[in-house]
């Protein structure tokens, strides 16, 4: 294979996942207005599934679910020369995880810079 593909999907559910500290339900997706679970998957370039994660609550962002389930394995694959293609939900994922660059910005490599506002936190 020349690369693998990382993506996540939300799957509708009728199960409740629990409540966050702010009182909101963990499994409720505001974007989809439904109770969902976040599942991460890796596939071959032709779309053949290679791996599927356990389900995370629907309120879990893709990057967070990937950090929990798959990024360490993908870092090792990148070190061995196998890059991973992903969408903009994985910005900041780290080495070997390639995301599309916005059309109005040049492609940069290396460590992403933090904004000055983040440096004060």
N, C-alpha and C positions, 0 to 999 in steps of 0.2 A: 504494500500500500504506500501511496505517496503522502497521505495525511489521514487523520480521522476528523470526524465532525462531532462537536459537543453542542447539545441543545437541551432545552427543558420544555415541558408542556404542563398545562394545568388540566387536571381531569376532574370533572364534576363528581361530587360525592354527597351522600345524604347523612354522613357521619359528622359529629361535632368533634373538634380536635382539642378543645379547651379554651381557656380565657387568658389573655395577656394581662399584664399589670394595669394597663389603662382601661380594662374592662371589655375591650374588643375581642371578638372570637378569632382564634388563631387560624381557623380554616376558611374564614370568609374573605373572599377577594373583592375589594371595593371596585376594581376595574371591571370584573365580570359580574358583579352583583349576584354571586352564588357561592356556595360552599365548595371548595376545590382542594385538591392535593397537588403539590409540585413534584413532578418526576423528572429527573435528569437522565439523559441517555447519550451514549456514544455510538456512532455508526461509521461504517466504511464509506469511502467516497461514493459508492453506488447506492447508499441508503440502507444497506444491510445492517440490522441492529447487531451491535457487539456487546453491549452492556446496558442495564437499566438499574437505576438506583432504587432504594427504598423511598417511600413517599414522605415528603415533608409537608407541614401545614401550608395551605394556599397563600398565606401572607408572607411566606419566605421568598425573598428575591432569588433569582437564578444564581447569581454569583455566590450567595451565602450557601445555597444547597450544593453547589459545585465544590465549594471549599470543604464542606462536610464530607462529601462522598467521593469525589473523583480527581480533584486537582493534583494531589501528590502523585498518583499514577501517571497523570498526563505530563507532569514535570519530568519524570523519569523517561517517558517516551520522547519528550523533546530533547533531552540530553543525548538520547540515542539516535537523534536525527529525524524523528517522526513528529511533525508539527500538528497542531489542532486548529481547525477553523471553527469560529464561534460567532454569534451575533453580538450586538452592542450591549446586551444584558450582562456580558462578561468583561466589561471594561475594567482593567486593573487586575485581571486574573493572574498575570505573571508570565514568566518565560515560556515560550513555545505556544501560547494561546494567541492566535492571530484573529483580530477583529477587523471589520471593514473601516476604513478611514472616511470621515465625512468628506464630501466632494470639495468643500471650500477650505480644507486644511491639508497641509503636506503630510505624507507618511513619515513617522518618526520611529526610530528603534531605540532600544535602551530602556532605562528606568523612567517611568512617568514622573514628571515634576508635580509637587503639591502646590496648590495655590497659597499665597501669603496668608489668607484667612485661615487655612487649615494649620499652618505652622504655629499659630498662637494658641491653639487648643492643647 
